[in-house]
Amino acid sequence: MRLLCFCSLCLISTAGLSRSESALEKSPSSTIVLVGDSTVVDALSSRDQAGWGWALSQMAKPGVKVINTAKGGRSSRSFRTEGRWDDALSYDADWVLIQFGHNDQPGKGPERASDAKTEYREHLRQYIAEARESGARVVLLTPVARRTFDSQGNLRDSLAPYAESVRIVGEETGTLVLDLHARSTREYLAMGEPATDRLGPPHKAVDRTHFSKDGSRLVASWVFEMLAETSPELAESFDPSRMVVLEPILRIRTPGMGVDGVTEIPGPFEDVAGAMAMEGVVEVSANLDAKTKMSSGTLGFWFYVDRDYQSAPGNEQWKETLVSSPKVIDLSVGLWPQFWGMFMNWRGPYDFGGYMRIQTPRINGPRWHHLAVVWDTDKGLQNLYFDGRPSGADLPRFEPGMEAPVLERIVARLLPDIGISEVRLYDKPLNEEEINSLLSAQYSGQSDHLLGAEDLGEIQVSRDKLSMVYENAMTRPEDSKDWIMEGPGKVEYTAEGMVMESTRPERSDGHIVYWLDRRLPENFVAEWEVEILSEYGLNIVFFSATGPDGVSVFDQDVTPRDGDFKQYHGGDIDCYHISYYADSEANPGRSTANLRKNSGFYLVSNGPEGIPPESTKTHRVVLSKVGGRIQLAVDGQLSIDWQDDGASYGEVLGAGWFGLRQMRWTKAIYRNLRIYAIDED
């Protein structure tokens, strides 16, 4: 069977085309919305079926966002009446690609059918006008042909009137038209009936309308070729070589169906189900054909939480393994008072990679989420992905060349309040793009606000409301007069600033905290410059710190501290702390800044990384606290922006002490610390 035929037929009408819509006068767009029916839809996860929009979205270059709002069974009429068109417009698209016709035909019922020469054309005109009003440019596609042949080898064509109407509306409105109907008709005739039958989804005996993923890739390639001829600017958003072919070596679709004690629930996609245990724990397993040594691979699955889970005092702590390969690897989730967590652990002889975890202040429900681990023992790489986002940088995390794990069986554990769906094992380490291709736009990045992947903007500080309460250039030994060191730390002064490090960097008791012995006001702004000098580091700022009843952290009744972290987050002082630089040997390239509230170590907010891993630059840190509003920015860009409601984790903390913490392996230089009170009106 030929997969690509290098011929094309498309139409572009330029009459009435405004300057803003000229295909060559605007830079490539970043947001493209697809609108249509089942021949356009995203992949259906329970089987090998996808519309051409799925494969086109895989071609998207970095920075280009393709949102597929197409829905099976919809027509130009019903897509609007169901509110789906309003949803499509809400994405503020640069381009909207529209293809209808299959479900507009006679016999589809009054909710869907549209007369080809009247109603259908009017619907298209409305779509064009409203999309343009929203600021988007429009591309119309004639409906892709059906692959139904007569006895003479010709295609039976009931879509021709709708294709002709698209051409007419395109001409009269000056809208770009891709004649996918003519192109697909020509290609199908050249291929012949037996070959075109193989383009349909394999789960159906014969389906001459819809596509397998291979069929989707073929039709998407025609769409791209037509774009390349008529709109090079839009075509520049795509690269056909980026289409991904991913086939698991083991797959558990809906775990436990037919097993006593298991109930089916709606899955992450319309055509895929999930499963939960009615009570207790039900284990369901699938075996590989043989014991398989896997030097690299990916194990991923969908899990459903029935409600929001959030860090909070009084939470009952629990942790459950959801998917595993016994005695090899576990994937688990759990709730603690301090955080929601997701974990990957190697077991037995394969604990070379230790474990990885993702901690968030909460997880949103009721909702499906995706968790996956990837590994490559030859390169020493592993990573844990949650809703399409990695837990850290793609860096070596163990010694390359370790013995490859041997997998034989995959087990899914069903619980009464956590569902499981689509467990898949791949014999390659999928990258971020490939993992997100499994999720679709509906789920990809849905938890970015919890993972530090959401842009928080820039910090805004009104300087006219600030009054200086402390200033220290941190360049002379006498600048230490107001400071107290806890733990085995030392400071040295140069013209460049204060160098701080541990005297016991190789020991587990080598962590240090340097306190400014002054009570700062409840509302303040602090700013300082810092440069990381060590290969690895973890830098934290404590603030609003007090002993019991608001006394000094150095009060005689407060337990003395020596740098041990537990004394600061689980002892008898209350405070906030933010880790604004985190790049440890055990967890290189952490991608988040974390805000915790103490005593209790409650993870209350994650944000984008502050100081990037391996940075050698000098960075300016700004910390602002106004009532319960806490913000921290590095070089002007917010890493933390959180409002303490005074209820979820206890009352808002007020005036208190300020300290700089470094984990034992950290060496950094500080300078130009300035602290301001915020004048209250």
C-alpha positions in Angstrom: 0.0 0.0 0.0 1.3 3.5 -0.8 1.3 5.7 2.3 2.2 8.9 0.5 1.1 10.1 -2.9 2.9 13.3 -3.9 0.1 15.1 -5.7 -2.4 17.7 -4.5 -5.4 19.7 -5.4 -6.4 22.7 -3.3 -8.1 26.0 -3.8 -7.4 29.5 -2.4 -9.7 32.4 -3.0 -8.0 35.8 -2.7 -10.9 38.1 -3.5 -11.7 40.1 -0.4 -8.8 38.8 1.6 -7.8 41.4 4.1 -4.2 42.5 4.7 -4.3 40.9 8.1 -5.3 37.6 6.6 -2.6 37.5 3.9 -0.9 34.2 4.2 2.6 35.7 3.8 2.3 38.8 6.0 2.1 37.5 9.5 4.6 35.5 11.5 3.9 31.8 12.2 1.1 31.5 14.8 1.4 29.7 18.1 -2.2 28.6 18.7 -4.2 26.5 16.2 -7.7 25.2 16.9 -9.2 22.3 14.9 -13.0 22.1 14.6 -14.9 19.2 13.0 -16.2 15.7 13.3 -14.9 12.2 13.9 -12.6 12.3 10.8 -10.8 15.2 12.5 -10.8 14.1 16.2 -7.9 13.3 18.4 -6.9 9.6 19.0 -9.3 7.3 20.6 -7.2 5.7 23.3 -9.0 2.4 23.6 -8.2 1.4 20.1 -6.1 2.3 17.0 -8.4 5.1 15.7 -7.8 8.7 15.1 -8.9 11.6 12.9 -6.4 13.5 10.8 -6.2 16.2 13.4 -4.4 13.8 15.8 -1.5 13.3 13.4 -1.4 17.0 12.4 -1.0 18.0 16.0 1.9 15.6 16.3 3.6 17.6 13.5 3.5 20.8 15.5 6.8 22.4 16.1 7.9 23.5 19.6 6.0 26.5 20.7 3.1 25.8 18.5 -0.1 24.7 20.3 -2.7 22.7 18.5 -6.0 22.3 20.3 -8.3 19.7 18.8 -11.9 20.4 19.7 -13.4 18.1 17.0 -16.1 15.7 18.2 -17.4 12.5 16.7 -20.9 12.7 15.3 -21.1 16.5 15.2 -22.2 18.6 12.3 -21.9 22.3 11.4 -25.3 22.7 13.2 -24.8 20.5 16.3 -21.3 21.6 17.0 -22.6 25.1 17.6 -25.9 24.2 19.4 -24.0 22.1 21.9 -21.7 25.0 22.9 -18.6 23.5 21.4 -18.0 26.4 19.1 -18.0 28.8 22.0 -15.4 26.5 23.7 -13.3 26.6 20.5 -13.3 30.4 20.4 -12.3 30.6 24.1 -8.7 29.5 23.2 -7.9 32.8 21.5 -6.6 31.0 18.4 -4.4 32.5 15.8 -5.8 30.0 13.2 -9.0 28.0 13.2 -9.3 25.0 10.8 -12.9 23.8 10.1 -14.1 20.7 8.4 -17.8 19.5 8.5 -20.1 17.7 6.1 -20.3 14.0 7.1 -23.0 14.5 9.7 -24.7 17.4 7.9 -26.1 15.0 5.3 -29.8 14.0 5.0 -30.9 11.3 7.3 -28.8 12.6 10.3 -31.9 14.0 12.1 -33.0 17.6 12.7 -30.4 18.2 15.4 -27.6 17.6 12.9 -28.7 17.7 9.2 -28.2 20.8 7.1 -29.2 21.5 3.5 -25.9 21.7 1.5 -26.9 24.7 -0.5 -28.5 26.8 2.2 -28.2 26.0 5.9 -24.7 24.5 5.6 -23.3 27.5 3.8 -24.9 29.9 6.3 -23.3 27.9 9.2 -19.9 28.2 7.5 -20.4 32.0 7.0 -21.2 32.3 10.7 -18.1 30.4 11.8 -15.9 32.5 9.6 -17.3 35.8 10.8 -17.2 34.9 14.5 -13.7 33.5 14.2 -12.4 36.6 12.5 -14.1 38.8 15.1 -12.2 36.9 17.8 -8.9 37.7 16.0 -8.4 34.3 14.3 -7.7 33.5 10.7 -9.8 30.7 9.2 -9.0 27.7 6.9 -11.9 25.8 5.5 -11.5 22.1 4.5 -13.9 20.3 2.2 -15.0 17.0 3.9 -12.6 14.1 3.4 -14.1 11.5 1.1 -15.5 8.1 2.2 -13.7 5.0 0.9 -16.8 3.3 -0.6 -16.4 1.9 -4.1 -19.0 0.7 -6.6 -18.6 -2.4 -8.8 -16.8 -0.4 -11.4 -14.1 0.8 -9.0 -15.4 4.3 -8.7 -16.1 6.1 -5.4 -19.7 6.5 -4.3 -19.7 10.2 -3.5 -22.5 11.7 -1.4 -20.3 14.5 0.0 -19.8 16.4 -3.3 -22.6 19.0 -2.6 -21.0 19.8 0.7 -17.5 20.1 -0.7 -18.9 22.4 -3.4 -20.5 24.6 -0.8 -17.2 25.0 1.1 -15.6 26.1 -2.2 -18.3 28.6 -2.8 -18.3 30.1 0.7 -14.5 30.3 0.6 -14.7 32.2 -2.7 -17.3 34.7 -1.5 -15.6 35.4 1.9 -12.0 35.4 0.8 -11.2 32.4 3.0 -8.5 29.8 2.4 -9.9 26.5 1.3 -8.0 23.2 1.4 -9.9 20.8 -1.0 -9.4 17.7 1.1 -12.4 16.1 -0.6 -10.8 16.3 -4.1 -7.4 15.3 -2.8 -8.6 12.3 -0.9 -10.9 11.2 -3.8 -7.9 11.3 -6.1 -5.7 9.4 -3.7 -8.3 6.7 -2.9 -8.9 6.0 -6.6 -5.2 5.6 -7.2 -4.8 3.2 -4.3 -7.9 1.1 -5.0 -10.4 -0.5 -2.7 -8.3 -3.2 -1.0 -5.6 -0.7 0.0 -8.0 2.0 1.2 -9.8 -0.6 3.4 -6.6 -0.9 5.3 -6.8 2.7 6.3 -9.7 2.1 8.6 -9.5 1.3 12.3 -8.6 -2.4 12.8 -11.2 -3.0 15.6 -14.0 -2.8 13.0 -14.5 -5.4 10.2 -14.9 -2.6 7.6 -15.0 1.1 8.3 -14.7 3.2 5.2 -15.1 6.6 6.9 -12.8 6.6 9.9 -9.1 6.0 10.2 -6.5 4.0 12.0 -3.5 6.0 13.2 -1.7 5.1 10.0 -4.6 6.4 8.1 -4.6 9.5 10.2 -1.0 10.1 9.4 -1.6 9.7 5.7 -4.5 12.2 5.5 -2.6 14.6 7.8 0.3 14.5 5.3 -2.1 15.6 2.5 -3.3 18.5 4.7 0.3 19.6 5.3 1.2 19.4 1.7 -1.8 21.6 0.7 -0.9 24.1 3.4 2.7 24.1 2.2 1.4 25.1 -1.3 -1.1 27.7 -0.2 -0.1 29.1 3.2 3.7 28.7 3.8 3.3 30.7 6.9 0.9 28.3 8.5 2.7 25.3 7.2 5.9 26.6 8.9 4.2 25.6 12.2 4.5 22.0 11.3 7.2 19.4 10.6 6.0 16.0 9.2 9.1 14.3 10.6 7.7 14.9 14.1 4.9 12.4 13.7 5.4 9.8 16.4 4.7 6.0 16.1 4.3 4.5 19.6 3.2 0.9 20.1 3.3 -0.6 23.6 4.7 -4.1 24.1 2.1 -4.7 26.9 -1.2 -3.1 27.5 -4.0 -3.5 30.1 -7.0 -1.6 28.7 -9.6 -1.7 31.4 -8.1 -3.6 34.3 -10.2 -6.2 36.0 -13.3 -6.3 33.8 -15.0 -9.6 34.4 -13.3 -10.0 37.7 -15.5 -10.2 40.9 -15.4 -7.0 43.0 -14.5 -4.7 40.1 -16.8 -1.9 38.7 -16.4 -0.1 35.5 -16.2 3.7 35.5 -16.0 6.3 32.6 -12.3 6.5 31.5 -10.1 9.4 30.5 -11.5 9.4 27.0 -15.0 8.9 25.7 -14.3 5.5 24.2 -12.1 4.1 27.0 -13.2 2.8 30.4 -11.6 2.7 33.8 -12.1 0.4 36.7 -12.3 0.6 40.5 -12.6 -2.0 43.3 -15.9 -2.2 45.0 -14.1 -2.7 48.3 -10.6 -3.6 49.5 -7.9 -4.1 46.9 -8.2 -6.1 43.7 -5.0 -7.0 41.8 -5.1 -7.6 38.0 -2.0 -8.6 36.1 -0.8 -9.2 32.5 2.3 -11.2 31.5 4.9 -10.5 28.9 5.5 -13.3 26.4 8.7 -14.1 28.3 11.0 -12.6 30.8 12.3 -9.5 29.1 15.5 -7.7 30.0 14.8 -4.0 29.4 17.7 -1.7 29.5 15.3 1.1 28.6 11.6 1.5 28.7 8.5 3.4 29.8 5.7 2.3 32.2 2.7 4.5 32.3 -1.0 4.5 33.3 -4.0 6.6 34.0 -5.4 7.0 37.6 -8.6 8.6 38.8 -9.0 10.4 42.0 -12.6 10.9 43.2 -12.1 14.3 44.9 -9.5 16.9 45.7 -6.7 15.7 48.0 -4.8 18.5 49.7 -2.0 18.8 52.3 -3.5 19.8 55.6 -3.0 19.3 59.3 -4.8 16.2 60.5 -4.6 14.3 57.2 -4.5 10.6 57.7 -1.2 9.4 56.0 -1.5 6.7 53.4 0.4 5.4 50.4 -0.7 2.8 47.8 1.1 1.1 45.0 -1.1 1.4 41.9 1.1 -0.3 39.2 4.2 -2.4 39.5 6.4 -5.1 38.1 6.8 -7.3 41.2 10.3 -7.1 42.7 11.4 -4.7 40.0 9.6 -1.4 40.1 6.6 0.2 41.8 4.5 3.3 41.0 2.7 4.7 44.0 0.6 7.6 45.2 -0.2 8.9 48.6 -1.4 11.6 50.9 0.5 13.1 53.9 -0.4 16.0 56.2 2.5 17.9 54.4 1.8 17.0 50.7 0.3 14.8 48.0 3.0 12.5 46.5 3.7 10.3 43.6 6.6 7.9 43.7 8.7 5.5 41.6 10.8 2.9 43.5 13.2 0.3 42.1 13.2 -3.0 44.0 15.5 -5.8 44.8 18.7 -6.0 42.7 17.4 -3.1 40.6 17.5 -0.4 43.3 20.4 1.3 41.4 18.1 4.2 40.6 16.7 4.6 44.1 13.4 6.4 44.0 11.9 9.5 42.5 9.0 11.5 43.8 6.8 14.4 42.8 5.3 16.4 45.7 2.4 18.9 45.2 0.3 20.8 47.6 -2.8 19.0 46.3 -4.2 17.0 43.4 -7.4 18.0 41.7 -10.4 15.7 41.5 -12.7 14.2 40.4 -10.3 13.8 37.5 -8.1 11.5 35.5 -4.3 12.0 35.8 -1.4 10.3 34.0 1.8 8.9 35.6 4.7 7.4 33.8 8.3 6.5 34.6 11.0 6.3 31.9 14.5 4.8 32.2 17.7 4.0 30.3 20.3 2.0 32.2 22.9 2.4 29.5 22.8 6.2 30.0 22.0 6.3 33.7 18.8 8.2 33.0 15.4 8.0 34.6 12.5 10.4 35.1 9.0 10.5 36.5 6.2 12.3 34.5 2.9 13.6 35.9 0.3 14.8 33.5 3.0 15.1 30.8 5.5 17.1 32.9 8.9 15.6 34.1 9.8 15.8 37.8 13.2 17.3 36.9 15.8 17.8 34.2 16.7 14.8 32.0 20.1 14.2 33.7 22.0 11.1 34.8 20.6 9.9 38.1 22.7 6.7 38.6 25.8 5.1 37.2 25.5 4.3 33.5 25.7 0.7 32.4 23.9 -0.8 35.4 22.4 -4.3 34.9 19.1 -4.0 33.0 15.9 -4.9 34.9 14.1 -8.0 33.9 10.3 -7.6 33.6 7.9 -10.5 33.4 4.6 -9.3 34.7 2.7 -6.0 35.2 0.2 -5.7 38.1 -2.5 -3.1 38.5 -4.0 -2.6 42.0 -7.6 -1.4 42.0 -8.9 0.5 45.0 -12.4 1.8 45.9 -11.5 5.5 45.6 -8.7 5.4 42.9 -9.5 4.1 39.4 -7.0 2.7 36.9 -7.1 2.7 33.1 -4.8 2.0 30.1 -1.6 0.6 31.7 1.1 0.5 29.0 4.7 -0.7 28.8 7.0 0.5 26.0 10.4 -0.9 25.2 11.9 2.6 24.8 12.2 5.7 27.0 9.6 8.1 25.7 10.5 11.7 25.7 8.3 14.5 26.9 6.8 15.1 23.5 5.9 11.5 23.0 4.3 11.2 26.5 2.2 14.2 25.8 1.1 12.7 22.5 -0.6 10.0 24.6 -2.4 12.5 26.7 -3.9 14.9 24.1 -4.6 18.6 24.8 -7.3 17.7 27.2 -4.9 16.5 29.8 -1.4 17.6 28.8 -0.3 20.2 31.3 -3.5 20.1 33.3 -1.5 20.2 36.5 1.1 22.8 35.5 -0.2 25.1 38.2 1.0 22.5 40.8 4.3 21.7 39.1 6.0 25.0 38.6 5.3 25.0 34.9 2.9 27.9 34.9 4.2 31.4 34.2 3.3 33.6 37.2 4.5 36.8 35.6 6.7 39.5 37.0 6.7 40.9 40.6 5.3 44.4 41.1 6.6 46.4 44.1 5.5 49.9 44.8 8.7 51.6 45.9 6.9 54.7 47.1 5.3 52.7 50.0 8.6 51.3 51.3 10.8 52.5 54.1 14.2 51.0 54.8 14.6 49.0 58.0 17.9 47.2 57.3 20.7 47.5 54.8 23.9 45.4 54.6 26.4 45.4 51.7 27.8 42.1 53.1 31.4 43.0 52.1 33.1 43.5 55.4 33.6 41.3 58.5 31.8 43.8 60.7 28.7 43.2 58.5 28.2 40.0 60.6 27.5 41.9 63.8 23.7 41.3 63.6 23.9 37.7 62.5 23.9 34.3 64.3 25.2 31.1 62.7 23.6 27.7 63.5 25.4 24.6 62.4 29.0 24.2 61.2 29.0 27.2 58.9 31.6 29.9 58.1 31.5 33.2 56.3 34.3 35.1 54.6 34.1 38.6 53.1 35.5 39.9 49.9 34.8 43.0 47.8 32.3 40.8 45.9 30.3 39.9 48.9 29.8 37.4 51.8 30.8 33.8 50.9 29.0 31.2 53.1 29.6 27.5 53.3 29.6 24.5 55.6 32.8 23.4 57.3 31.5 19.8 57.1 30.2 19.5 53.6 30.7 15.7 53.5 28.7 15.0 56.7 25.0 14.6 57.1 25.1 17.1 60.0 26.8 19.8 57.9 23.7 22.0 57.2 23.7 25.6 58.2 21.4 28.6 58.9 22.5 32.2 59.2 19.9 34.3 61.1 19.5 38.1 61.1 18.9 38.8 64.8 16.2 41.4 64.2 12.4 41.2 64.3 11.2 42.2 60.9 7.7 43.8 60.5 4.7 41.8 59.5 4.6 43.4 56.0 8.0 43.7 54.4 10.1 43.5 51.2 13.5 41.9 51.3 15.9 41.8 48.4 19.4 40.5 48.0 21.9 39.2 45.4 23.3 35.7 45.3 25.6 33.6 43.2 25.9 29.8 43.5 29.6 28.8 43.6 29.2 25.0 44.2 28.4 22.3 41.7 25.2 21.4 43.7 23.2 23.4 46.2 20.0 24.0 48.0 19.2 27.5 49.2 16.3 28.4 51.5 15.0 31.6 53.0 13.2 31.5 56.4 10.9 34.4 57.3 8.2 35.4 59.8 9.9 33.0 62.2 9.1 33.0 65.9 9.1 30.8 68.9 6.0 29.9 70.9 3.7 32.8 71.5 5.7 35.0 69.1 8.9 35.1 71.1 12.4 35.4 69.5 13.8 32.3 67.8 16.7 32.8 70.2 14.6 33.0 73.4 16.0 30.8 76.2 12.8 28.8 76.2 13.1 27.8 72.5 15.0 24.6 71.9 18.5 25.3 70.6 19.2 24.4 66.9 22.3 23.2 65.1 21.3 23.1 61.4 19.3 19.9 61.4 16.4 20.6 59.1 13.8 18.9 61.3 14.4 21.5 64.0 13.2 24.3 61.7 10.2 22.7 60.1 9.1 20.3 62.8 10.3 21.9 66.0 9.0 24.7 68.2 9.4 27.6 65.8 6.7 28.8 63.4 7.8 30.2 60.0 7.5 30.2 56.3 10.3 28.9 54.1 11.0 28.9 50.4 13.5 26.8 48.6 14.5 29.1 45.7 17.5 27.1 44.4 17.5 23.3 44.3 20.0 21.2 42.4 21.2 18.2 44.5 23.2 15.2 43.4 20.4 12.9 44.4 17.8 15.0 42.6 19.5 17.1 39.9 17.7 19.8 38.1 14.6 20.2 40.2 12.2 22.4 38.3 10.2 24.0 41.1 10.5 26.5 43.9 8.6 25.3 47.0 6.9 27.3 49.8 6.2 25.5 53.0 4.5 26.6 56.2 5.9 25.5 59.6 5.8 24.0 62.1 4.5 21.1 60.2 6.4 21.2 56.9 3.2 21.8 54.9 3.8 22.2 51.2 1.4 25.0 50.4 2.6 26.2 47.0 4.9 25.2 44.1 6.1 27.6 41.4 8.7 27.8 38.6 12.3 27.3 39.5 14.0 30.4 41.0 17.7 30.1 40.3 18.2 27.7 37.4 20.3 24.5 38.0 24.0 24.9 37.2 23.7 28.7 37.0 26.9 30.7 37.4 25.3 34.1 37.2 24.5 36.6 40.0 20.8 36.7 40.6 18.6 39.2 42.4 16.0 37.7 44.8 13.0 39.7 46.0 10.7 38.4 48.8 7.5 40.3 49.6 5.0 39.6 52.4 1.9 41.6 52.7 -0.5 40.1 55.2 -1.0 36.6 53.9 0.2 37.4 50.3 3.6 35.9 49.8 5.7 36.4 46.7 9.2 35.5 45.7 10.9 36.5 42.5 14.3 35.8 40.9 15.5 38.4 38.4 12.0 39.9 38.4 10.2 36.7 37.5 7.8 35.3 40.1 8.5 31.8 41.4 6.0 31.9 44.3 2.7 33.8 44.5 0.5 32.5 47.3 -2.2 33.8 49.6 -2.4 32.3 53.1 -6.1 32.2 54.0 -5.3 31.9 57.7 -7.4 28.8 58.0 -6.1 25.9 56.0 -2.8 25.8 57.8 -3.4 27.9 60.8 -3.3 31.7 61.3 -1.3 34.0 59.0 2.2 34.5 60.5 3.2 38.0 61.3 6.4 39.8 62.4 9.4 37.6 62.9 13.0 36.6 62.1 14.7 36.2 58.7 17.3 33.5 58.0 19.4 32.1 55.1 19.8 28.3 55.0 22.2 26.2 52.9 22.4 22.5 52.7 25.8 21.1 53.5 27.2 20.9 50.0 26.3 24.5 49.1 28.7 27.4 48.7 27.2 30.8 47.7 28.1 34.4 47.8 25.6 37.1 49.0 25.6 40.8 48.8 23.4 43.9 49.0 20.7 42.8 51.4 18.0 45.4 51.8 14.8 45.0 53.9 11.9 47.5 53.8 8.8 47.9 55.8 5.7 48.4 53.8 4.0 51.5 54.9 0.3 50.9 55.8 -2.2 53.4 54.5 
